[in-house]
Amino acid sequence: MPDALPEYDALVRSYREDGWGIYDDTADMHRAIRWSDAYYGDASSVAVLYSMTGKPMLAQNAKIRNYTETEAGT
């Protein structure tokens, strides 16, 4: 998806400039695990390591699409 690169670059730039959080582009996952407050993402080896910290975790579920409150019964 080389066409997605400009959109990705714009998203990263916006994230950094607007101060949404800390953008960590280092390769040290242990540093990221140590300094973060929580984990959100896919099931992975990083998630397994993160689970050992006792910090809050939320697993992403990419299979949920077009979810509405009606479908939730609310």
mmCIF file as gemmi writes it, N, C-alpha and C atoms, coordinates in Angstrom:
data_model
loop_
_atom_site.group_PDB
_atom_site.id
_atom_site.type_symbol
_atom_site.label_atom_id
_atom_site.label_alt_id
_atom_site.label_comp_id
_atom_site.label_asym_id
_atom_site.label_entity_id
_atom_site.label_seq_id
_atom_site.pdbx_PDB_ins_code
_atom_site.Cartn_x
_atom_site.Cartn_y
_atom_site.Cartn_z
_atom_site.occupancy
_atom_site.B_iso_or_equiv
_atom_site.pdbx_formal_charge
_atom_site.auth_seq_id
_atom_site.auth_asym_id
_atom_site.pdbx_PDB_model_num
ATOM 1 N N . MET Axp A 1 ? 0.817 -1.192 0 1 0 ? 1 A 1
ATOM 2 C CA . MET Axp A 1 ? 0 0 0 1 0 ? 1 A 1
ATOM 3 C C . MET Axp A 1 ? 0.864 1.261 0 1 0 ? 1 A 1
ATOM 4 N N . PRO Axp A 2 ? 1.689 1.432 -1 1 0 ? 2 A 1
ATOM 5 C CA . PRO Axp A 2 ? 2.518 2.641 -1.04 1 0 ? 2 A 1
ATOM 6 C C . PRO Axp A 2 ? 1.694 3.92 -1.123 1 0 ? 2 A 1
ATOM 7 N N . ASP Axp A 3 ? 0.466 3.824 -1.599 1 0 ? 3 A 1
ATOM 8 C CA . ASP Axp A 3 ? -0.385 5.008 -1.691 1 0 ? 3 A 1
ATOM 9 C C . ASP Axp A 3 ? -0.792 5.525 -0.316 1 0 ? 3 A 1
ATOM 10 N N . ALA Axp A 4 ? -0.69 4.683 0.709 1 0 ? 4 A 1
ATOM 11 C CA . ALA Axp A 4 ? -1.109 5.064 2.062 1 0 ? 4 A 1
ATOM 12 C C . ALA Axp A 4 ? -0.044 5.873 2.798 1 0 ? 4 A 1
ATOM 13 N N . LEU Axp A 5 ? 1.174 5.91 2.282 1 0 ? 5 A 1
ATOM 14 C CA . LEU Axp A 5 ? 2.259 6.588 2.988 1 0 ? 5 A 1
ATOM 15 C C . LEU Axp A 5 ? 1.992 8.067 3.261 1 0 ? 5 A 1
ATOM 16 N N . PRO Axp A 6 ? 1.526 8.855 2.291 1 0 ? 6 A 1
ATOM 17 C CA . PRO Axp A 6 ? 1.252 10.264 2.599 1 0 ? 6 A 1
ATOM 18 C C . PRO Axp A 6 ? 0.189 10.439 3.69 1 0 ? 6 A 1
ATOM 19 N N . GLU Axp A 7 ? -0.832 9.605 3.673 1 0 ? 7 A 1
ATOM 20 C CA . GLU Axp A 7 ? -1.88 9.693 4.701 1 0 ? 7 A 1
ATOM 21 C C . GLU Axp A 7 ? -1.321 9.31 6.071 1 0 ? 7 A 1
ATOM 22 N N . TYR Axp A 8 ? -0.489 8.267 6.105 1 0 ? 8 A 1
ATOM 23 C CA . TYR Axp A 8 ? 0.138 7.844 7.357 1 0 ? 8 A 1
ATOM 24 C C . TYR Axp A 8 ? 1.046 8.951 7.899 1 0 ? 8 A 1
ATOM 25 N N . ASP Axp A 9 ? 1.87 9.525 7.024 1 0 ? 9 A 1
ATOM 26 C CA . ASP Axp A 9 ? 2.762 10.611 7.449 1 0 ? 9 A 1
ATOM 27 C C . ASP Axp A 9 ? 1.976 11.793 8.015 1 0 ? 9 A 1
ATOM 28 N N . ALA Axp A 10 ? 0.855 12.118 7.39 1 0 ? 10 A 1
ATOM 29 C CA . ALA Axp A 10 ? 0.015 13.224 7.873 1 0 ? 10 A 1
ATOM 30 C C . ALA Axp A 10 ? -0.569 12.897 9.239 1 0 ? 10 A 1
ATOM 31 N N . LEU Axp A 11 ? -0.978 11.658 9.443 1 0 ? 11 A 1
ATOM 32 C CA . LEU Axp A 11 ? -1.531 11.238 10.732 1 0 ? 11 A 1
ATOM 33 C C . LEU Axp A 11 ? -0.482 11.329 11.833 1 0 ? 11 A 1
ATOM 34 N N . VAL Axp A 12 ? 0.719 10.841 11.556 1 0 ? 12 A 1
ATOM 35 C CA . VAL Axp A 12 ? 1.803 10.912 12.543 1 0 ? 12 A 1
ATOM 36 C C . VAL Axp A 12 ? 2.135 12.367 12.862 1 0 ? 12 A 1
ATOM 37 N N . ARG Axp A 13 ? 2.233 13.198 11.835 1 0 ? 13 A 1
ATOM 38 C CA . ARG Axp A 13 ? 2.528 14.624 12.042 1 0 ? 13 A 1
ATOM 39 C C . ARG Axp A 13 ? 1.458 15.281 12.904 1 0 ? 13 A 1
ATOM 40 N N . SER Axp A 14 ? 0.184 14.996 12.617 1 0 ? 14 A 1
ATOM 41 C CA . SER Axp A 14 ? -0.919 15.555 13.399 1 0 ? 14 A 1
ATOM 42 C C . SER Axp A 14 ? -0.864 15.076 14.845 1 0 ? 14 A 1
ATOM 43 N N . TYR Axp A 15 ? -0.585 13.8 15.034 1 0 ? 15 A 1
ATOM 44 C CA . TYR Axp A 15 ? -0.49 13.229 16.384 1 0 ? 15 A 1
ATOM 45 C C . TYR Axp A 15 ? 0.575 13.95 17.193 1 0 ? 15 A 1
ATOM 46 N N . ARG Axp A 16 ? 1.729 14.146 16.575 1 0 ? 16 A 1
ATOM 47 C CA . ARG Axp A 16 ? 2.832 14.809 17.274 1 0 ? 16 A 1
ATOM 48 C C . ARG Axp A 16 ? 2.54 16.281 17.546 1 0 ? 16 A 1
ATOM 49 N N . GLU Axp A 17 ? 2.043 16.994 16.549 1 0 ? 17 A 1
ATOM 50 C CA . GLU Axp A 17 ? 1.816 18.43 16.68 1 0 ? 17 A 1
ATOM 51 C C . GLU Axp A 17 ? 0.671 18.765 17.628 1 0 ? 17 A 1
ATOM 52 N N . ASP Axp A 18 ? -0.374 17.948 17.628 1 0 ? 18 A 1
ATOM 53 C CA . ASP Axp A 18 ? -1.548 18.226 18.456 1 0 ? 18 A 1
ATOM 54 C C . ASP Axp A 18 ? -1.408 17.707 19.882 1 0 ? 18 A 1
ATOM 55 N N . GLY Axp A 19 ? -0.33 16.984 20.161 1 0 ? 19 A 1
ATOM 56 C CA . GLY Axp A 19 ? -0.065 16.526 21.524 1 0 ? 19 A 1
ATOM 57 C C . GLY Axp A 19 ? -1.046 15.486 22.037 1 0 ? 19 A 1
ATOM 58 N N . TRP Axp A 20 ? -1.489 14.582 21.176 1 0 ? 20 A 1
ATOM 59 C CA . TRP Axp A 20 ? -2.433 13.538 21.605 1 0 ? 20 A 1
ATOM 60 C C . TRP Axp A 20 ? -1.797 12.567 22.581 1 0 ? 20 A 1
ATOM 61 N N . GLY Axp A 21 ? -0.51 12.429 22.505 1 0 ? 21 A 1
ATOM 62 C CA . GLY Axp A 21 ? 0.2 11.485 23.358 1 0 ? 21 A 1
ATOM 63 C C . GLY Axp A 21 ? 1.676 11.515 23.01 1 0 ? 21 A 1
ATOM 64 N N . ILE Axp A 22 ? 2.386 10.522 23.45 1 0 ? 22 A 1
ATOM 65 C CA . ILE Axp A 22 ? 3.811 10.411 23.178 1 0 ? 22 A 1
ATOM 66 C C . ILE Axp A 22 ? 3.994 9.448 22.013 1 0 ? 22 A 1
ATOM 67 N N . TYR Axp A 23 ? 4.613 9.915 20.961 1 0 ? 23 A 1
ATOM 68 C CA . TYR Axp A 23 ? 4.882 9.08 19.79 1 0 ? 23 A 1
ATOM 69 C C . TYR Axp A 23 ? 6.26 8.462 19.973 1 0 ? 23 A 1
ATOM 70 N N . ASP Axp A 24 ? 6.291 7.181 20.207 1 0 ? 24 A 1
ATOM 71 C CA . ASP Axp A 24 ? 7.548 6.477 20.452 1 0 ? 24 A 1
ATOM 72 C C . ASP Axp A 24 ? 7.971 5.765 19.174 1 0 ? 24 A 1
ATOM 73 N N . ASP Axp A 25 ? 9.034 6.248 18.555 1 0 ? 25 A 1
ATOM 74 C CA . ASP Axp A 25 ? 9.52 5.61 17.341 1 0 ? 25 A 1
ATOM 75 C C . ASP Axp A 25 ? 10.848 4.884 17.566 1 0 ? 25 A 1
ATOM 76 N N . THR Axp A 26 ? 11.126 4.557 18.824 1 0 ? 26 A 1
ATOM 77 C CA . THR Axp A 26 ? 12.327 3.785 19.12 1 0 ? 26 A 1
ATOM 78 C C . THR Axp A 26 ? 12.053 2.306 18.899 1 0 ? 26 A 1
ATOM 79 N N . ALA Axp A 27 ? 13.105 1.547 18.801 1 0 ? 27 A 1
ATOM 80 C CA . ALA Axp A 27 ? 12.982 0.105 18.583 1 0 ? 27 A 1
ATOM 81 C C . ALA Axp A 27 ? 12.978 -0.685 19.888 1 0 ? 27 A 1
ATOM 82 N N . ASP Axp A 28 ? 13.04 -0.005 21.018 1 0 ? 28 A 1
ATOM 83 C CA . ASP Axp A 28 ? 13.153 -0.679 22.318 1 0 ? 28 A 1
ATOM 84 C C . ASP Axp A 28 ? 11.773 -0.931 22.918 1 0 ? 28 A 1
ATOM 85 N N . MET Axp A 29 ? 11.22 -2.136 22.677 1 0 ? 29 A 1
ATOM 86 C CA . MET Axp A 29 ? 9.88 -2.423 23.177 1 0 ? 29 A 1
ATOM 87 C C . MET Axp A 29 ? 9.858 -2.475 24.703 1 0 ? 29 A 1
ATOM 88 N N . HIS Axp A 30 ? 10.954 -2.865 25.316 1 0 ? 30 A 1
ATOM 89 C CA . HIS Axp A 30 ? 10.98 -2.925 26.779 1 0 ? 30 A 1
ATOM 90 C C . HIS Axp A 30 ? 10.844 -1.523 27.377 1 0 ? 30 A 1
ATOM 91 N N . ARG Axp A 31 ? 11.444 -0.547 26.732 1 0 ? 31 A 1
ATOM 92 C CA . ARG Axp A 31 ? 11.303 0.849 27.172 1 0 ? 31 A 1
ATOM 93 C C . ARG Axp A 31 ? 9.854 1.289 27.047 1 0 ? 31 A 1
ATOM 94 N N . ALA Axp A 32 ? 9.231 0.953 25.932 1 0 ? 32 A 1
ATOM 95 C CA . ALA Axp A 32 ? 7.828 1.321 25.718 1 0 ? 32 A 1
ATOM 96 C C . ALA Axp A 32 ? 6.93 0.673 26.762 1 0 ? 32 A 1
ATOM 97 N N . ILE Axp A 33 ? 7.172 -0.582 27.055 1 0 ? 33 A 1
ATOM 98 C CA . ILE Axp A 33 ? 6.378 -1.292 28.063 1 0 ? 33 A 1
ATOM 99 C C . ILE Axp A 33 ? 6.567 -0.638 29.429 1 0 ? 33 A 1
ATOM 100 N N . ARG Axp A 34 ? 7.791 -0.332 29.755 1 0 ? 34 A 1
ATOM 101 C CA . ARG Axp A 34 ? 8.102 0.239 31.071 1 0 ? 34 A 1
ATOM 102 C C . ARG Axp A 34 ? 7.468 1.623 31.257 1 0 ? 34 A 1
ATOM 103 N N . TRP Axp A 35 ? 7.504 2.473 30.244 1 0 ? 35 A 1
ATOM 104 C CA . TRP Axp A 35 ? 7.052 3.86 30.382 1 0 ? 35 A 1
ATOM 105 C C . TRP Axp A 35 ? 5.577 4.069 30.105 1 0 ? 35 A 1
ATOM 106 N N . SER Axp A 36 ? 4.9 3.11 29.527 1 0 ? 36 A 1
ATOM 107 C CA . SER Axp A 36 ? 3.488 3.296 29.172 1 0 ? 36 A 1
ATOM 108 C C . SER Axp A 36 ? 2.578 3.08 30.372 1 0 ? 36 A 1
ATOM 109 N N . ASP Axp A 37 ? 1.367 3.612 30.259 1 0 ? 37 A 1
ATOM 110 C CA . ASP Axp A 37 ? 0.363 3.462 31.314 1 0 ? 37 A 1
ATOM 111 C C . ASP Axp A 37 ? -0.606 2.328 31.032 1 0 ? 37 A 1
ATOM 112 N N . ALA Axp A 38 ? -0.777 1.992 29.755 1 0 ? 38 A 1
ATOM 113 C CA . ALA Axp A 38 ? -1.731 0.948 29.366 1 0 ? 38 A 1
ATOM 114 C C . ALA Axp A 38 ? -1.374 0.452 27.971 1 0 ? 38 A 1
ATOM 115 N N . TYR Axp A 39 ? -1.976 -0.673 27.585 1 0 ? 39 A 1
ATOM 116 C CA . TYR Axp A 39 ? -1.745 -1.27 26.269 1 0 ? 39 A 1
ATOM 117 C C . TYR Axp A 39 ? -3.055 -1.344 25.515 1 0 ? 39 A 1
ATOM 118 N N . TYR Axp A 40 ? -3.034 -0.93 24.253 1 0 ? 40 A 1
ATOM 119 C CA . TYR Axp A 40 ? -4.159 -1.13 23.348 1 0 ? 40 A 1
ATOM 120 C C . TYR Axp A 40 ? -3.589 -1.644 22.036 1 0 ? 40 A 1
ATOM 121 N N . GLY Axp A 41 ? -4.08 -2.779 21.591 1 0 ? 41 A 1
ATOM 122 C CA . GLY Axp A 41 ? -3.571 -3.289 20.323 1 0 ? 41 A 1
ATOM 123 C C . GLY Axp A 41 ? -3.946 -4.735 20.105 1 0 ? 41 A 1
ATOM 124 N N . ASP Axp A 42 ? -3.294 -5.305 19.101 1 0 ? 42 A 1
ATOM 125 C CA . ASP Axp A 42 ? -3.546 -6.689 18.716 1 0 ? 42 A 1
ATOM 126 C C . ASP Axp A 42 ? -2.87 -7.657 19.67 1 0 ? 42 A 1
ATOM 127 N N . ALA Axp A 43 ? -3.344 -8.892 19.629 1 0 ? 43 A 1
ATOM 128 C CA . ALA Axp A 43 ? -2.668 -9.957 20.356 1 0 ? 43 A 1
ATOM 129 C C . ALA Axp A 43 ? -1.298 -10.149 19.701 1 0 ? 43 A 1
ATOM 130 N N . SER Axp A 44 ? -0.265 -10.158 20.508 1 0 ? 44 A 1
ATOM 131 C CA . SER Axp A 44 ? 1.092 -10.27 19.975 1 0 ? 44 A 1
ATOM 132 C C . SER Axp A 44 ? 2.037 -10.675 21.089 1 0 ? 44 A 1
ATOM 133 N N . SER Axp A 45 ? 3.283 -10.878 20.728 1 0 ? 45 A 1
ATOM 134 C CA . SER Axp A 45 ? 4.284 -11.195 21.749 1 0 ? 45 A 1
ATOM 135 C C . SER Axp A 45 ? 4.469 -10.01 22.698 1 0 ? 45 A 1
ATOM 136 N N . VAL Axp A 46 ? 4.309 -8.802 22.193 1 0 ? 46 A 1
ATOM 137 C CA . VAL Axp A 46 ? 4.403 -7.614 23.052 1 0 ? 46 A 1
ATOM 138 C C . VAL Axp A 46 ? 3.26 -7.616 24.057 1 0 ? 46 A 1
ATOM 139 N N . ALA Axp A 47 ? 2.066 -7.979 23.614 1 0 ? 47 A 1
ATOM 140 C CA . ALA Axp A 47 ? 0.913 -8.041 24.517 1 0 ? 47 A 1
ATOM 141 C C . ALA Axp A 47 ? 1.144 -9.069 25.623 1 0 ? 47 A 1
ATOM 142 N N . VAL Axp A 48 ? 1.755 -10.183 25.279 1 0 ? 48 A 1
ATOM 143 C CA . VAL Axp A 48 ? 2.05 -11.198 26.292 1 0 ? 48 A 1
ATOM 144 C C . VAL Axp A 48 ? 3.013 -10.644 27.329 1 0 ? 48 A 1
ATOM 145 N N . LEU Axp A 49 ? 4.074 -9.992 26.876 1 0 ? 49 A 1
ATOM 146 C CA . LEU Axp A 49 ? 5.008 -9.371 27.814 1 0 ? 49 A 1
ATOM 147 C C . LEU Axp A 49 ? 4.317 -8.307 28.653 1 0 ? 49 A 1
ATOM 148 N N . TYR Axp A 50 ? 3.481 -7.496 27.997 1 0 ? 50 A 1
ATOM 149 C CA . TYR Axp A 50 ? 2.792 -6.41 28.695 1 0 ? 50 A 1
ATOM 150 C C . TYR Axp A 50 ? 1.865 -6.945 29.776 1 0 ? 50 A 1
ATOM 151 N N . SER Axp A 51 ? 1.242 -8.072 29.521 1 0 ? 51 A 1
ATOM 152 C CA . SER Axp A 51 ? 0.305 -8.64 30.495 1 0 ? 51 A 1
ATOM 153 C C . SER Axp A 51 ? 0.988 -8.949 31.825 1 0 ? 51 A 1
ATOM 154 N N . MET Axp A 52 ? 2.285 -9.146 31.795 1 0 ? 52 A 1
ATOM 155 C CA . MET Axp A 52 ? 3.03 -9.457 33.011 1 0 ? 52 A 1
ATOM 156 C C . MET Axp A 52 ? 3.279 -8.229 33.877 1 0 ? 52 A 1
ATOM 157 N N . THR Axp A 53 ? 2.97 -7.029 33.362 1 0 ? 53 A 1
ATOM 158 C CA . THR Axp A 53 ? 3.191 -5.809 34.14 1 0 ? 53 A 1
ATOM 159 C C . THR Axp A 53 ? 2.062 -5.537 35.125 1 0 ? 53 A 1
ATOM 160 N N . GLY Axp A 54 ? 0.895 -6.091 34.863 1 0 ? 54 A 1
ATOM 161 C CA . GLY Axp A 54 ? -0.262 -5.804 35.712 1 0 ? 54 A 1
ATOM 162 C C . GLY Axp A 54 ? -0.956 -4.502 35.34 1 0 ? 54 A 1
ATOM 163 N N . LYS Axp A 55 ? -0.463 -3.822 34.305 1 0 ? 55 A 1
ATOM 164 C CA . LYS Axp A 55 ? -1.079 -2.571 33.856 1 0 ? 55 A 1
ATOM 165 C C . LYS Axp A 55 ? -2.326 -2.888 33.021 1 0 ? 55 A 1
ATOM 166 N N . PRO Axp A 56 ? -3.228 -1.922 32.88 1 0 ? 56 A 1
ATOM 167 C CA . PRO Axp A 56 ? -4.452 -2.141 32.101 1 0 ? 56 A 1
ATOM 168 C C . PRO Axp A 56 ? -4.147 -2.463 30.636 1 0 ? 56 A 1
ATOM 169 N N . MET Axp A 57 ? -4.974 -3.351 30.084 1 0 ? 57 A 1
ATOM 170 C CA . MET Axp A 57 ? -4.828 -3.734 28.684 1 0 ? 57 A 1
ATOM 171 C C . MET Axp A 57 ? -6.199 -3.778 28.023 1 0 ? 57 A 1
ATOM 172 N N . LEU Axp A 58 ? -6.237 -3.411 26.751 1 0 ? 58 A 1
ATOM 173 C CA . LEU Axp A 58 ? -7.449 -3.509 25.951 1 0 ? 58 A 1
ATOM 174 C C . LEU Axp A 58 ? -7.059 -4.091 24.608 1 0 ? 58 A 1
ATOM 175 N N . ALA Axp A 59 ? -7.644 -5.241 24.268 1 0 ? 59 A 1
ATOM 176 C CA . ALA Axp A 59 ? -7.318 -5.902 23.008 1 0 ? 59 A 1
ATOM 177 C C . ALA Axp A 59 ? -8.186 -5.355 21.887 1 0 ? 59 A 1
ATOM 178 N N . GLN Axp A 60 ? -7.552 -5.067 20.783 1 0 ? 60 A 1
ATOM 179 C CA . GLN Axp A 60 ? -8.264 -4.598 19.6 1 0 ? 60 A 1
ATOM 180 C C . GLN Axp A 60 ? -8.937 -5.798 18.931 1 0 ? 60 A 1
ATOM 181 N N . ASN Axp A 61 ? -10.143 -5.59 18.42 1 0 ? 61 A 1
ATOM 182 C CA . ASN Axp A 61 ? -10.835 -6.641 17.685 1 0 ? 61 A 1
ATOM 183 C C . ASN Axp A 61 ? -11.219 -6.085 16.32 1 0 ? 61 A 1
ATOM 184 N N . ALA Axp A 62 ? -10.404 -6.383 15.324 1 0 ? 62 A 1
ATOM 185 C CA . ALA Axp A 62 ? -10.631 -5.846 13.978 1 0 ? 62 A 1
ATOM 186 C C . ALA Axp A 62 ? -11.804 -6.52 13.28 1 0 ? 62 A 1
ATOM 187 N N . LYS Axp A 63 ? -12.361 -7.572 13.865 1 0 ? 63 A 1
ATOM 188 C CA . LYS Axp A 63 ? -13.484 -8.274 13.24 1 0 ? 63 A 1
ATOM 189 C C . LYS Axp A 63 ? -14.813 -7.557 13.446 1 0 ? 63 A 1
ATOM 190 N N . ILE Axp A 64 ? -14.871 -6.606 14.383 1 0 ? 64 A 1
ATOM 191 C CA . ILE Axp A 64 ? -16.103 -5.86 14.622 1 0 ? 64 A 1
ATOM 192 C C . ILE Axp A 64 ? -16.165 -4.725 13.608 1 0 ? 64 A 1
ATOM 193 N N . ARG Axp A 65 ? -17.231 -4.708 12.814 1 0 ? 65 A 1
ATOM 194 C CA . ARG Axp A 65 ? -17.379 -3.677 11.788 1 0 ? 65 A 1
ATOM 195 C C . ARG Axp A 65 ? -18.797 -3.145 11.802 1 0 ? 65 A 1
ATOM 196 N N . ASN Axp A 66 ? -18.934 -1.858 11.528 1 0 ? 66 A 1
ATOM 197 C CA . ASN Axp A 66 ? -20.236 -1.214 11.441 1 0 ? 66 A 1
ATOM 198 C C . ASN Axp A 66 ? -21.079 -1.439 12.692 1 0 ? 66 A 1
ATOM 199 N N . TYR Axp A 67 ? -20.464 -1.371 13.842 1 0 ? 67 A 1
ATOM 200 C CA . TYR Axp A 67 ? -21.148 -1.548 15.125 1 0 ? 67 A 1
ATOM 201 C C . TYR Axp A 67 ? -22.005 -0.335 15.43 1 0 ? 67 A 1
ATOM 202 N N . THR Axp A 68 ? -23.219 -0.572 15.854 1 0 ? 68 A 1
ATOM 203 C CA . THR Axp A 68 ? -24.101 0.524 16.246 1 0 ? 68 A 1
ATOM 204 C C . THR Axp A 68 ? -24.717 0.224 17.589 1 0 ? 68 A 1
ATOM 205 N N . GLU Axp A 69 ? -25.247 1.253 18.249 1 0 ? 69 A 1
ATOM 206 C CA . GLU Axp A 69 ? -25.898 1.044 19.539 1 0 ? 69 A 1
ATOM 207 C C . GLU Axp A 69 ? -27.095 0.125 19.398 1 0 ? 69 A 1
ATOM 208 N N . THR Axp A 70 ? -27.773 0.148 18.272 1 0 ? 70 A 1
ATOM 209 C CA . THR Axp A 70 ? -28.938 -0.711 18.047 1 0 ? 70 A 1
ATOM 210 C C . THR Axp A 70 ? -28.533 -2.177 18.139 1 0 ? 70 A 1
ATOM 211 N N . GLU Axp A 71 ? -27.382 -2.51 17.552 1 0 ? 71 A 1
ATOM 212 C CA . GLU Axp A 71 ? -26.91 -3.88 17.595 1 0 ? 71 A 1
ATOM 213 C C . GLU Axp A 71 ? -26.551 -4.314 19.017 1 0 ? 71 A 1
ATOM 214 N N . ALA Axp A 72 ? -26.188 -3.371 19.853 1 0 ? 72 A 1
ATOM 215 C CA . ALA Axp A 72 ? -25.822 -3.681 21.237 1 0 ? 72 A 1
ATOM 216 C C . ALA Axp A 72 ? -27.051 -3.834 22.108 1 0 ? 72 A 1
ATOM 217 N N . GLY Axp A 73 ? -28.23 -3.539 21.551 1 0 ? 73 A 1
ATOM 218 C CA . GLY Axp A 73 ? -29.45 -3.67 22.334 1 0 ? 73 A 1
ATOM 219 C C . GLY Axp A 73 ? -29.725 -2.495 23.23 1 0 ? 73 A 1
ATOM 220 N N . THR Axp A 74 ? -29.13 -1.349 22.936 1 0 ? 74 A 1
ATOM 221 C CA . THR Axp A 74 ? -29.363 -0.166 23.762 1 0 ? 74 A 1
ATOM 222 C C . THR Axp A 74 ? -30.258 0.826 23.049 1 0 ? 74 A 1
